[in-house]
Structures are given as structure tokens and as C-alpha cells.
Amino acid sequence: MTDKKLWAGRFAAPTDAFVEAFTASVEFDQRLAPYDIQGSIAHATMLARQGILSDAERDAIIGGLERILARIEAGGFQWSVELEDVHMNIEAALTDDIGIAGKKLHTGRSRNDQVATDVRLWLRAELVEIRSAVRRLQHALVDLAEREADTIMPGFTHLQTAQPITFGHHMMAWFEMLERDHARIADCGTRLNVMPLGAAALAGTSYPIDRDYTAGLLGFDRPAENSLDAVSDRDFAIEFAAAASILMMHLSRMSEELIIWSSAQFHFITLSDSFCTGSSIMPQKKNPDVPELIRGKSGRVFGHLVALLTLMKSQPLAYNKDNQEDKEPLFDAVDNVKGSLKVFADMVPAITCNHDAMRQAAMKGFATATDLADYLVRKGTAFRDAHEVVGKSVAYCIQKGCDLADLGLDELRRFSPAIDDDVFDCLTLDGSVAARDHIGGTAPAQVRKAIERARARLD
């Protein structure tokens, strides 16, 4: 392989060695190689169809690119920092392999539209994998929700006991968060799927290319409308980073709850040993390292979103070298989202619920107080008056050191004559959750219906 840069004709002095290493991107953009070759094959096919290349030149180029791809996949390709990036490494290797025909491949394009196309092709494939990973986690949550549809736990606001709910209902809340993430990522893909190739450096090309044909070969919905925008746009990367940040925020919230619930103070759940680690000094410790690490990685992905926004905020049209800095944040965001989704989906099926601890916790904090207020409203009491009655009842229980359900009928009637012996149906945990029997409610029957609807969406 030649060590001469493909653009060296205009330069009288060689590139400074440190500058060469500092400006090179091949160490990280080589992961684009399969997509660079895919784009080049489509470009060569279009050039031959338009009479810009001969059929023999096209076939030589495609054969050479396929051999290079095989070498890359086998780990036998030598990447050169002197050749700067994935594009020039592959083009130089192609020319070494097939001769002058390799030098004709770059006709009618620039590295500016080439890299913009490569990144879109790569991210499009990654979005498919991410959406599949979201679905896998959703399946795991639905299975866990079905298994624990009747399991009662306290529901919280302000991390204070609010009302009793079911664990299955809580898992389905996580499912809905991920459903929005899945839709956001799919929506991101619709704007991503526009082809920059053919925009060349910034103004298009004087060759009679057929961009619609190339777009069809590469599976794009259409070619980009404006050549300036095509080479300089990184909205698709920022949009993905935004969707990824929301997804990671959801995983972080879920992780926080798993961390709290698995603590000795709560003891609501037990995480499998496979997803925890021990302490080097405290032999009794079982640390929820996986959810903790996912919680930490959310900040890393948020940082990539800010980095990409900052990268683009002051760039004039069209392409600038700044844009080389788009890849590492984007690559890392994708890697961490995929890894977090995978380990979460593996961890969820192994969660064990500690039913007694959950139920005992739900009996603390007057979780059925709202049920008593609703009971009084159904008996004809105005809600604000019912609210006051229940507040006084709770204050009495605090003084006495008991729960509302522990009070006798006579004690309860001291606060409202509307209370009758049927009140105890609503003061039980099971009665409370069963009463929320409407779409979106926590009643076990509704949780099971929600699971049915969720499975239909997943299928």
C-alpha cells in the first residue's frame, strides 16, 4: 500500500507527525467500513449505469471492495494513520488491488457526502438493533408483570406511601415508558433515512449522476434535497442522542427503584447474584452494581447529547473538520444504550418479589386513607369534608399507633356518622387495589387486561 496521501498533490511539505496522528480518525471510524463499502458499491453501480464507468471497471471495483471487506472481517486488514480515515484506507487498498480503476471510484463524490452517508447507514442498522433490544426488555417486563399481577406493594409519591398498588401495575408503568422510547427511536429513523451521497463536497457534481437510483440501492427513502445541508447536517445524530438520553433516563429511574427495593431497609425484591457483586472488606454485602452502573451510564449518554449540540452550535455551512468529533460520542452512546438494554433484559426475569415485605410496607403509612375518603363521598359527603374527616382519623391513628384498618367501627364513627360496617371492605389492601377497576387502574383484573394489550402491541 502506498504511504502517499491521496490529496497530497497541492502540498509541498509533509504533514507534521503529531498533526497527522491528532487529525486522524481511522482508529475509531474504521467501524464504518462495511457501510463505506456498501455505499461505494452502490456509487460504482450507479456510475456504470450512467456511463461514467465501464461495466468492467464497475465489476473490478465491486470485486476489489468485496475482497477488502473480507479482509477487514477476518481481521487481516492493515489500517494506516497516514491515510487518515476509513474512506482513504479503503480507497488506497482498492487501488493497490485493482489498479487505475480504483482511482475512478471517487468520481462524483467527496469524503464529505461519503462520511455523512456512511454514518447514516451505520446508525440505521443500529436503530434496528436498539428497537429490538427495547422490545426484548418489554417482553421481560410483561412476563414479570403477569407473574406478579396480584402482588400488593405500596405506591409512592414523594417517596412517601401514597396508595396500595400491585407490583404488576408498576412493571407495566415501566413498559409504557419503554413504549414511548421505541416510538421515538423509530421516528428518529424516518428523518435519518435520507441520502447525502451525490452532494459531493458541498455543491453537487457536474457528472450526470442519478441520486434517486443510488438512494434506492441503499434503501434510503430519498436523496437529500440540498447539497449544502446534506454534507453538514448532523441533526440525525443529535436526535438519536436525545432519544437515547430519554431512554437512559428511564433505565436510570428503573435502576434507582431496583436499588432501593433490594436494600435491607425495603427488602421488596431480591436481585439474582449474577447481577450483583460483593465487597472487598465487608463479606455480608451484596451490591446492586448492574443497576447502579446503568444509572451512572445515563449521565454519560446525556453528556454525548450536550457534546453533539455544542459541536454543531456555531458551525457555518457546509462541512467543517469539527464534524470529525461527531462519531465518538455517537458510537459510545449507541454502545452504552445497547449494553444497558441487554443487561436489563437479562436481569428482569431473575427478579424475585418478597411478597410479605411488600404487603407489610403497604400496610404502613395509611395507604388506604384515600379509599376512606372515596367511601365517604359515595355516602354523600362532599370530598373536601371527607378529606378533613380522614385527616382527623389519621391523626387519631398516629396518636394511637395503629392503622385505619385497626380501628373499630365505633371509633371510626366518631369522625363521621356516614361510616357503616361496610367501610372495612375499602380499608383492606386487597379491596383498595380491586376498586381501581378501570383502564389504567391497578386492579389485578386491569393489570391482566393491560398485559393482553401490551402483548398485542409487541406481536
GICORFEN-V397675 format. One record per residue. SS is DSSP state (H for helix, E for strand, L for the rest). PHI is phi in whole degrees, -180 to 180 (none if undefined). D_LAST is the distance of its C-alpha to the last C-alpha in Angstrom with 2 decimals. Layout:
ss=SS phi=PHI d_last=D_LAST
ss=SS phi=PHI d_last=D_LAST
This chain:
ss=L phi=none d_last=50.94
ss=L phi=-66 d_last=53.17
ss=L phi=-99 d_last=53.53
ss=L phi=-88 d_last=54.40
ss=L phi=-66 d_last=52.02
ss=L phi=-73 d_last=50.79
ss=L phi=-110 d_last=52.02
ss=H phi=-75 d_last=55.39
ss=H phi=-55 d_last=57.66
ss=H phi=-82 d_last=58.50
ss=L phi=-101 d_last=59.24
ss=L phi=-97 d_last=62.62
ss=L phi=-119 d_last=61.72
ss=L phi=-72 d_last=58.93
ss=L phi=-68 d_last=56.22
ss=L phi=-54 d_last=57.19
ss=H phi=-60 d_last=55.61
ss=H phi=-68 d_last=54.10
ss=H phi=-60 d_last=52.83
ss=H phi=-58 d_last=51.27
ss=H phi=-71 d_last=49.30
ss=H phi=-66 d_last=48.61
ss=H phi=-93 d_last=47.15
ss=L phi=-71 d_last=45.21
ss=L phi=-123 d_last=41.42
ss=H phi=-64 d_last=40.85
ss=H phi=-63 d_last=40.30
ss=H phi=-114 d_last=36.97
ss=H phi=-86 d_last=36.02
ss=H phi=-64 d_last=36.18
ss=H phi=-66 d_last=32.48
ss=H phi=-81 d_last=32.14
ss=H phi=-51 d_last=33.94
ss=H phi=-61 d_last=31.16
ss=H phi=-81 d_last=30.28
ss=H phi=-63 d_last=33.99
ss=H phi=-69 d_last=34.51
ss=H phi=-58 d_last=31.56
ss=H phi=-65 d_last=33.10
ss=H phi=-67 d_last=36.55
ss=H phi=-63 d_last=35.62
ss=H phi=-64 d_last=34.19
ss=H phi=-63 d_last=37.33
ss=H phi=-64 d_last=39.67
ss=H phi=-63 d_last=38.02
ss=H phi=-67 d_last=38.49
ss=H phi=-61 d_last=42.07
ss=H phi=-69 d_last=42.99
ss=H phi=-62 d_last=41.53
ss=L phi=-89 d_last=43.71
ss=L phi=80 d_last=46.77
ss=L phi=-83 d_last=47.05
ss=L phi=-117 d_last=46.54
ss=L phi=-80 d_last=47.63
ss=H phi=-61 d_last=45.25
ss=H phi=-65 d_last=47.04
ss=H phi=-65 d_last=46.54
ss=H phi=-58 d_last=42.84
ss=H phi=-64 d_last=42.47
ss=H phi=-66 d_last=44.52
ss=H phi=-63 d_last=42.47
ss=H phi=-64 d_last=39.11
ss=H phi=-62 d_last=40.53
ss=H phi=-64 d_last=41.99
ss=H phi=-64 d_last=38.81
ss=H phi=-67 d_last=36.84
ss=H phi=-67 d_last=39.56
ss=H phi=-63 d_last=39.47
ss=H phi=-61 d_last=35.71
ss=H phi=-63 d_last=36.27
ss=H phi=-65 d_last=39.04
ss=H phi=-64 d_last=36.92
ss=H phi=-66 d_last=34.07
ss=L phi=-85 d_last=36.75
ss=L phi=81 d_last=38.34
ss=L phi=-104 d_last=41.56
ss=L phi=-92 d_last=41.73
ss=L phi=-94 d_last=44.45
ss=L phi=-87 d_last=43.55
ss=L phi=-117 d_last=46.55
ss=H phi=-66 d_last=47.00
ss=H phi=-60 d_last=49.83
ss=H phi=-88 d_last=47.37
ss=L phi=74 d_last=45.52
ss=L phi=-143 d_last=41.90
ss=H phi=-62 d_last=39.27
ss=H phi=-66 d_last=40.20
ss=H phi=-74 d_last=43.90
ss=H phi=-62 d_last=43.47
ss=H phi=-70 d_last=41.43
ss=H phi=-65 d_last=43.77
ss=H phi=-65 d_last=46.83
ss=H phi=-64 d_last=45.45
ss=H phi=-65 d_last=44.68
ss=H phi=-66 d_last=48.24
ss=H phi=-60 d_last=49.68
ss=H phi=-79 d_last=47.75
ss=H phi=-116 d_last=48.37
ss=L phi=85 d_last=51.23
ss=H phi=-61 d_last=51.86
ss=H phi=-60 d_last=48.74
ss=H phi=-65 d_last=46.77
ss=H phi=-74 d_last=48.75
ss=L phi=-88 d_last=47.62
ss=L phi=-61 d_last=43.89
ss=L phi=-81 d_last=44.27
ss=L phi=-59 d_last=45.80
ss=L phi=79 d_last=44.31
ss=L phi=-147 d_last=42.27
ss=L phi=-132 d_last=42.89
ss=H phi=-63 d_last=41.41
ss=H phi=-65 d_last=40.48
ss=H phi=-79 d_last=37.98
ss=H phi=-66 d_last=37.12
ss=H phi=-69 d_last=35.98
ss=H phi=-62 d_last=34.13
ss=H phi=-72 d_last=32.16
ss=H phi=-58 d_last=31.64
ss=H phi=-65 d_last=30.25
ss=H phi=-66 d_last=27.78
ss=H phi=-62 d_last=26.63
ss=H phi=-63 d_last=26.35
ss=H phi=-67 d_last=24.52
ss=H phi=-58 d_last=22.05
ss=H phi=-67 d_last=21.09
ss=H phi=-67 d_last=21.06
ss=H phi=-62 d_last=18.73
ss=H phi=-62 d_last=16.04
ss=H phi=-67 d_last=16.72
ss=H phi=-67 d_last=16.89
ss=H phi=-62 d_last=13.57
ss=H phi=-64 d_last=12.08
ss=H phi=-68 d_last=14.43
ss=H phi=-62 d_last=13.43
ss=H phi=-61 d_last=9.78
ss=H phi=-63 d_last=11.54
ss=H phi=-66 d_last=13.83
ss=H phi=-63 d_last=11.44
ss=H phi=-58 d_last=9.98
ss=H phi=-63 d_last=13.73
ss=H phi=-67 d_last=14.67
ss=H phi=-63 d_last=12.44
ss=H phi=-62 d_last=13.91
ss=H phi=-67 d_last=17.30
ss=H phi=-62 d_last=17.07
ss=H phi=-66 d_last=16.45
ss=H phi=-65 d_last=19.32
ss=L phi=-118 d_last=21.56
ss=L phi=-63 d_last=20.74
ss=L phi=-100 d_last=24.44
ss=L phi=-75 d_last=26.03
ss=E phi=-90 d_last=28.44
ss=E phi=-144 d_last=29.45
ss=E phi=-77 d_last=31.43
ss=E phi=-92 d_last=29.80
ss=E phi=-120 d_last=31.86
ss=E phi=-130 d_last=33.28
ss=L phi=58 d_last=35.82
ss=L phi=60 d_last=34.91
ss=E phi=-111 d_last=36.92
ss=E phi=-56 d_last=35.77
ss=E phi=-114 d_last=34.57
ss=E phi=-145 d_last=32.72
ss=E phi=-71 d_last=31.00
ss=E phi=-135 d_last=27.21
ss=E phi=-107 d_last=24.77
ss=H phi=-61 d_last=23.42
ss=H phi=-60 d_last=19.92
ss=H phi=-63 d_last=20.42
ss=H phi=-65 d_last=21.61
ss=H phi=-63 d_last=18.62
ss=H phi=-72 d_last=16.37
ss=H phi=-66 d_last=18.86
ss=H phi=-62 d_last=18.17
ss=H phi=-57 d_last=14.41
ss=H phi=-66 d_last=15.41
ss=H phi=-60 d_last=17.83
ss=H phi=-70 d_last=15.37
ss=H phi=-63 d_last=13.10
ss=H phi=-67 d_last=16.33
ss=H phi=-62 d_last=17.04
ss=H phi=-59 d_last=13.91
ss=H phi=-67 d_last=14.95
ss=H phi=-64 d_last=18.53
ss=H phi=-68 d_last=18.02
ss=H phi=-63 d_last=16.22
ss=H phi=-66 d_last=19.11
ss=H phi=-57 d_last=21.59
ss=H phi=-65 d_last=20.51
ss=H phi=-69 d_last=21.51
ss=H phi=-83 d_last=25.06
ss=H phi=-66 d_last=25.21
ss=L phi=-82 d_last=24.73
ss=E phi=-124 d_last=28.35
ss=E phi=-93 d_last=30.90
ss=L phi=-79 d_last=34.21
ss=L phi=-56 d_last=35.76
ss=L phi=105 d_last=38.89
ss=L phi=-73 d_last=39.98
ss=L phi=58 d_last=42.26
ss=L phi=-69 d_last=44.22
ss=L phi=-169 d_last=43.95
ss=L phi=-118 d_last=45.43
ss=L phi=91 d_last=43.81
ss=L phi=-135 d_last=45.81
ss=L phi=-84 d_last=48.64
ss=L phi=-76 d_last=47.14
ss=L phi=-81 d_last=45.57
ss=L phi=-79 d_last=41.99
ss=L phi=-121 d_last=38.93
ss=H phi=-70 d_last=36.31
ss=H phi=-63 d_last=33.86
ss=H phi=-65 d_last=34.02
ss=H phi=-62 d_last=33.46
ss=H phi=-59 d_last=30.53
ss=H phi=-64 d_last=28.93
ss=H phi=-62 d_last=29.66
ss=H phi=-94 d_last=28.01
ss=L phi=78 d_last=24.89
ss=L phi=-82 d_last=26.09
ss=L phi=-69 d_last=25.67
ss=E phi=-170 d_last=29.41
ss=E phi=-78 d_last=32.50
ss=L phi=-61 d_last=33.68
ss=L phi=-74 d_last=36.16
ss=L phi=-125 d_last=38.87
ss=H phi=-66 d_last=40.26
ss=H phi=-62 d_last=41.53
ss=H phi=-67 d_last=38.22
ss=H phi=-60 d_last=36.34
ss=H phi=-85 d_last=38.23
ss=H phi=-106 d_last=38.57
ss=L phi=-73 d_last=35.20
ss=L phi=-128 d_last=33.23
ss=H phi=-57 d_last=31.26
ss=H phi=-63 d_last=28.01
ss=H phi=-70 d_last=28.95
ss=H phi=-66 d_last=30.00
ss=H phi=-63 d_last=26.89
ss=H phi=-63 d_last=24.74
ss=H phi=-60 d_last=27.16
ss=H phi=-68 d_last=26.82
ss=H phi=-63 d_last=23.02
ss=H phi=-65 d_last=23.45
ss=H phi=-66 d_last=26.14
ss=H phi=-65 d_last=24.10
ss=H phi=-60 d_last=21.34
ss=H phi=-68 d_last=24.15
ss=H phi=-62 d_last=25.76
ss=H phi=-64 d_last=22.73
ss=H phi=-63 d_last=22.74
ss=H phi=-67 d_last=26.48
ss=H phi=-64 d_last=26.27
ss=H phi=-62 d_last=23.95
ss=H phi=-61 d_last=26.39
ss=H phi=-59 d_last=29.32
ss=H phi=-68 d_last=28.06
ss=H phi=-63 d_last=27.46
ss=H phi=-63 d_last=30.95
ss=H phi=-65 d_last=32.53
ss=H phi=-64 d_last=30.84
ss=L phi=-86 d_last=31.81
ss=L phi=-71 d_last=35.42
ss=L phi=-64 d_last=38.17
ss=L phi=-69 d_last=38.84
ss=L phi=-97 d_last=35.42
ss=L phi=57 d_last=34.28
ss=L phi=-74 d_last=31.01
ss=E phi=-134 d_last=28.98
ss=E phi=-123 d_last=29.84
ss=L phi=-87 d_last=28.28
ss=L phi=-62 d_last=28.36
ss=H phi=-57 d_last=31.51
ss=H phi=-64 d_last=29.49
ss=H phi=-119 d_last=28.65
ss=L phi=-132 d_last=32.12
ss=E phi=-132 d_last=35.61
ss=L phi=-105 d_last=39.14
ss=L phi=-106 d_last=42.30
ss=L phi=-75 d_last=45.22
ss=L phi=-124 d_last=47.71
ss=L phi=-110 d_last=46.10
ss=L phi=-66 d_last=45.02
ss=L phi=-83 d_last=43.25
ss=L phi=-75 d_last=40.72
ss=L phi=-134 d_last=36.97
ss=E phi=-95 d_last=35.68
ss=L phi=-79 d_last=32.05
ss=H phi=-64 d_last=32.45
ss=H phi=-64 d_last=28.83
ss=H phi=-63 d_last=27.89
ss=H phi=-64 d_last=31.36
ss=H phi=-67 d_last=30.97
ss=H phi=-63 d_last=27.64
ss=H phi=-59 d_last=29.49
ss=H phi=-72 d_last=32.22
ss=H phi=-66 d_last=30.13
ss=H phi=-59 d_last=28.87
ss=H phi=-64 d_last=32.48
ss=H phi=-64 d_last=32.59
ss=H phi=-69 d_last=29.69
ss=H phi=-57 d_last=31.26
ss=H phi=-62 d_last=34.43
ss=H phi=-66 d_last=32.90
ss=H phi=-62 d_last=31.87
ss=H phi=-64 d_last=35.46
ss=H phi=-62 d_last=36.85
ss=H phi=-68 d_last=35.08
ss=H phi=-62 d_last=36.15
ss=H phi=-67 d_last=39.66
ss=H phi=-56 d_last=39.71
ss=H phi=-93 d_last=39.15
ss=L phi=-64 d_last=41.03
ss=L phi=-122 d_last=44.45
ss=L phi=-80 d_last=43.84
ss=L phi=-77 d_last=45.64
ss=L phi=-71 d_last=44.22
ss=L phi=-110 d_last=43.54
ss=L phi=-73 d_last=42.62
ss=L phi=-135 d_last=44.31
ss=H phi=-60 d_last=44.47
ss=H phi=-48 d_last=42.88
ss=H phi=-67 d_last=39.53
ss=H phi=-62 d_last=39.81
ss=H phi=-80 d_last=38.96
ss=H phi=-80 d_last=35.45
ss=H phi=-78 d_last=34.01
ss=H phi=-62 d_last=34.67
ss=H phi=-62 d_last=33.12
ss=H phi=-66 d_last=30.05
ss=H phi=-59 d_last=29.75
ss=H phi=-68 d_last=30.29
ss=H phi=-61 d_last=27.80
ss=H phi=-61 d_last=25.04
ss=H phi=-60 d_last=26.23
ss=H phi=-76 d_last=26.36
ss=H phi=-64 d_last=22.99
ss=H phi=-63 d_last=21.35
ss=H phi=-64 d_last=23.62
ss=H phi=-65 d_last=23.08
ss=H phi=-63 d_last=19.29
ss=H phi=-62 d_last=19.65
ss=H phi=-69 d_last=22.31
ss=H phi=-67 d_last=20.66
ss=H phi=-66 d_last=17.49
ss=H phi=-74 d_last=20.03
ss=H phi=-78 d_last=22.16
ss=H phi=-59 d_last=19.90
ss=L phi=-62 d_last=19.24
ss=L phi=-92 d_last=23.03
ss=L phi=-72 d_last=24.00
ss=E phi=-112 d_last=26.27
ss=E phi=-89 d_last=27.10
ss=L phi=-95 d_last=30.77
ss=H phi=-60 d_last=30.56
ss=H phi=-64 d_last=34.30
ss=H phi=-64 d_last=34.77
ss=H phi=-64 d_last=32.03
ss=H phi=-67 d_last=33.50
ss=H phi=-62 d_last=37.02
ss=H phi=-66 d_last=36.10
ss=H phi=-69 d_last=34.57
ss=L phi=-83 d_last=37.92
ss=L phi=-100 d_last=39.76
ss=L phi=83 d_last=40.20
ss=L phi=58 d_last=40.30
ss=L phi=-64 d_last=36.56
ss=L phi=-98 d_last=37.18
ss=H phi=-60 d_last=39.79
ss=H phi=-65 d_last=37.59
ss=H phi=-64 d_last=36.97
ss=H phi=-66 d_last=40.75
ss=H phi=-63 d_last=41.13
ss=H phi=-62 d_last=38.55
ss=H phi=-59 d_last=40.43
ss=H phi=-66 d_last=43.68
ss=H phi=-63 d_last=42.23
ss=H phi=-65 d_last=41.16
ss=L phi=-86 d_last=44.77
ss=L phi=108 d_last=46.10
ss=L phi=-82 d_last=46.75
ss=L phi=-63 d_last=46.04
ss=H phi=-59 d_last=43.28
ss=H phi=-63 d_last=45.70
ss=H phi=-69 d_last=48.15
ss=H phi=-63 d_last=45.49
ss=H phi=-59 d_last=44.49
ss=H phi=-67 d_last=48.14
ss=H phi=-58 d_last=48.52
ss=H phi=-67 d_last=45.60
ss=H phi=-59 d_last=46.87
ss=H phi=-67 d_last=50.24
ss=H phi=-64 d_last=48.68
ss=H phi=-65 d_last=46.81
ss=H phi=-59 d_last=50.06
ss=H phi=-64 d_last=51.82
ss=H phi=-64 d_last=49.25
ss=H phi=-61 d_last=49.64
ss=H phi=-64 d_last=53.37
ss=H phi=-85 d_last=52.98
ss=L phi=76 d_last=50.36
ss=L phi=-141 d_last=47.82
ss=L phi=-102 d_last=44.56
ss=H phi=-57 d_last=44.37
ss=H phi=-68 d_last=43.26
ss=H phi=-84 d_last=46.44
ss=L phi=-76 d_last=48.74
ss=L phi=-80 d_last=50.50
ss=H phi=-60 d_last=50.48
ss=H phi=-63 d_last=53.98
ss=H phi=-65 d_last=53.10
ss=H phi=-65 d_last=50.14
ss=H phi=-70 d_last=52.30
ss=L phi=-63 d_last=54.72
ss=L phi=-98 d_last=52.28
ss=L phi=-162 d_last=51.40
ss=L phi=-71 d_last=52.84
ss=L phi=-73 d_last=49.58
ss=L phi=-77 d_last=48.04
ss=L phi=-127 d_last=48.09
ss=H phi=-70 d_last=47.06
ss=H phi=-76 d_last=43.55
ss=H phi=-62 d_last=42.94
ss=H phi=-70 d_last=41.96
ss=H phi=-65 d_last=38.76
ss=H phi=-93 d_last=37.45
ss=H phi=-87 d_last=39.06
ss=L phi=-84 d_last=37.06
ss=H phi=-63 d_last=33.92
ss=H phi=-65 d_last=31.92
ss=H phi=-65 d_last=33.32
ss=H phi=-64 d_last=32.54
ss=H phi=-70 d_last=28.82
ss=H phi=-65 d_last=28.50
ss=H phi=-70 d_last=30.25
ss=L phi=-85 d_last=27.50
ss=L phi=-99 d_last=25.59
ss=L phi=-147 d_last=23.94
ss=L phi=-57 d_last=20.73
ss=L phi=90 d_last=20.67
ss=L phi=-83 d_last=23.27
ss=L phi=-91 d_last=23.66
ss=L phi=-56 d_last=24.34
ss=H phi=-52 d_last=22.48
ss=H phi=-62 d_last=21.42
ss=H phi=-74 d_last=19.91
ss=H phi=-62 d_last=18.23
ss=H phi=-66 d_last=16.49
ss=H phi=-66 d_last=15.47
ss=H phi=-63 d_last=14.22
ss=H phi=-65 d_last=12.13
ss=H phi=-61 d_last=10.63
ss=H phi=-66 d_last=9.97
ss=H phi=-66 d_last=8.61
ss=H phi=-63 d_last=6.05
ss=H phi=-65 d_last=5.16
ss=H phi=-67 d_last=5.46
ss=H phi=-69 d_last=3.79
ss=L phi=-80 d_last=0.00
